[in-house]
Every structure is written in structure tokens, then in C-alpha cells.
Amino acid sequence: MRREDKIRILHMIESAEKAQEFLTNKTYDDLQQNEQLAFAVMHALEIIGEAAAQTTQEFRNAYPNIQWRNIISMRNKLIHAYFDINYKIVWSTVKEDIPMLLQQLRTIKD
């Protein structure tokens, strides 16, 4: 694995863990009503998407089981459609998708 790809994977893991940490003991209503919380979670997701986009195509091709396109697309939506964020998608991404992604990324890292 190229050094740059390993660094990106570490960034993705760190940000995914932070997103989960931010929502620990929080409810969906907390996410909707707490602007600081929402910004923190969305920023973590943006970093995950940006790091994914910066991995090499060769690396992404080597791990087709990871939903690279969806991860990068989420980042683009958060950055470019920041005024129209669907908090249900943000919530479900962290609660449902991030655990599997973390498992996949940790396997790659090790």
C-alpha cells in the first residue's frame, strides 16, 4: 500500500471514530437541534469523503467492497448543498454505515 493511501485510511478511521463519538448518547433530535453537534458530525463526514477521494484509483480498485463512490458523493453533497442537509441521512450514515466502514478500513490498515 502506498504511504499516501495509508495516511488517507488513517484519516478516514479517525474521522469515522469521531463522528461516532460525537453521537454517542445523542438522539436524532439532538443532531437536528444542536448546530455545533451537526457541524462537527458533518465535518467528520466531509473529511472521510475527502480522504477517500484522495486515495489512488489503484487503491480503490483493490478494495471494491468499499462504497467509494457513495462516500465521496456524501462529501460532495455536504460541501456543495450545505444549505439543504438531510439530517436523517447524516444520522443513518453515522449509525448504520460508519460501523461497517470502520471494520473494513481497520482490516485494510492491519
VENZIPE-V80539 format. One record per residue. N is the residue number from 1. RES is the residue in three letters. OMEGA is omega as a letter, one per 20 degrees, with the letter a starting at -180 (999 if undefined). Layout:
<<N | RES | OMEGA> <N | RES | OMEGA>>
This chain:
<<1 | MET | r> <2 | ARG | a> <3 | ARG | a> <4 | GLU | r> <5 | ASP | r> <6 | LYS | r> <7 | ILE | r> <8 | ARG | r> <9 | ILE | r> <10 | LEU | r> <11 | HIS | r> <12 | MET | r> <13 | ILE | a> <14 | GLU | a> <15 | SER | r> <16 | ALA | r> <17 | GLU | r> <18 | LYS | r> <19 | ALA | r> <20 | GLN | a> <21 | GLU | a> <22 | PHE | a> <23 | LEU | r> <24 | THR | a> <25 | ASN | r> <26 | LYS | r> <27 | THR | r> <28 | TYR | r> <29 | ASP | r> <30 | ASP | a> <31 | LEU | a> <32 | GLN | a> <33 | GLN | a> <34 | ASN | a> <35 | GLU | r> <36 | GLN | r> <37 | LEU | a> <38 | ALA | r> <39 | PHE | a> <40 | ALA | a> <41 | VAL | a> <42 | MET | r> <43 | HIS | r> <44 | ALA | r> <45 | LEU | r> <46 | GLU | r> <47 | ILE | r> <48 | ILE | a> <49 | GLY | r> <50 | GLU | r> <51 | ALA | r> <52 | ALA | a> <53 | ALA | a> <54 | GLN | r> <55 | THR | a> <56 | THR | r> <57 | GLN | r> <58 | GLU | r> <59 | PHE | r> <60 | ARG | r> <61 | ASN | a> <62 | ALA | a> <63 | TYR | a> <64 | PRO | r> <65 | ASN | r> <66 | ILE | a> <67 | GLN | a> <68 | TRP | a> <69 | ARG | r> <70 | ASN | r> <71 | ILE | a> <72 | ILE | r> <73 | SER | r> <74 | MET | r> <75 | ARG | a> <76 | ASN | r> <77 | LYS | a> <78 | LEU | a> <79 | ILE | a> <80 | HIS | r> <81 | ALA | a> <82 | TYR | a> <83 | PHE | a> <84 | ASP | a> <85 | ILE | r> <86 | ASN | a> <87 | TYR | r> <88 | LYS | r> <89 | ILE | r> <90 | VAL | a> <91 | TRP | a> <92 | SER | r> <93 | THR | a> <94 | VAL | a> <95 | LYS | a> <96 | GLU | a> <97 | ASP | a> <98 | ILE | r> <99 | PRO | r> <100 | MET | r> <101 | LEU | r> <102 | LEU | r> <103 | GLN | a> <104 | GLN | a> <105 | LEU | r> <106 | ARG | r> <107 | THR | r> <108 | ILE | a> <109 | LYS | a> <110 | ASP | 999>>
